[in-house]
Amino acid sequence: MTELWEQGCPIASPDDRERLVNMGLRRWHSFHRRHPRIRQPSHEARIRDLVRGLIEAVEPEPGLVGRLVKDYECVAEAIAAAAAPPRQP
């Protein structure tokens, strides 16, 4: 997250970093509980779900995120990398 902030990602702000990480990890680990019918979710599906959760938790108007969605995707990837075992090619 620090690296993302230094690269200019406004979502990875030090002010909200702990909250984002905590929320993101909860969302990542609760995927199967919230989506019990998806037995083998793709990494991309889990990232999309995480991005949606981060946006809903942070943005007062989630529908107005626009181009910031790319920044949320970067944050989601960083959280997923910390939470998940390495993916197999």
N, C-alpha and C positions, 0 to 999 in steps of 0.2 A: 504494500500500500504506500509506503514511503517513496518507493521508486516511481510509482504511478503519479503521485503528487508532484514529485520533482520533474516529471516529464510533462506536467501541465494538466493532469486529469483533475477537474474541479470536484469530482465526486469523492475522491480519496483525501479530502481535507482532514488535517490532524484534529480539528474540532469534533468531527463526527466519526472518526475512524473506528473507535472502540464500539460504538453503537452499530455501525455498519457491519463490522466483523461478527459481532455477537448475533445480530439478526440474520446475517448471511449464513453462518454456521448452523443456526437453528433451522433455517429454511432448507439448507442442503441436506441435513440429516433427517428431516421430516418428510422428504419427498415421497418415500414409499407409503407412509401412513396417509398422506394426502392424495396419492394416486395409486391405490391398491391394485387397480386393473392393469397397470403397466408393469409387467414382470421384468423386462430387460430394457430399461430406458436408455436411450442413447445419451452420450455426454452432452450433445447439443440440446436435447430436450431438457435435461437438468439445468443447463446454463440458462435457457430461455425462461424456465420456471424461476430460477434464482434472480434473474434480471427483473422479471415481473414483480417478485416479492420486494426487492430492493426499491424499485420505483414506487410501489404502493406504500412502503414504509417511510420514504423520504419526501416524496413530492406531494405538495398540497393539491395539485391538479395533475394526476398521473397521465391524463390524455394529452397534456401539452408538453411532454418531454422533448419531442422532436429529435434533433441531432445528438442531444445528450445521451441518448440510448447507447451510443457507441462507448461512451465513458462508463456507463453502467455495465456494459458487457465486459470491459477490461477489469473492472472491480470484481465482477462475478467470476471471471476466469481466475483471478488471483485468489479469491476465497476458495474456489473449487480445488485449486492446486494445493492449497494448504490442508483441505479437508479430506481429499480423496487420495487413494493410492494411485501411483502412476498408471496411466492408461497403456494398454498393450496395443501395438501397431496393427 
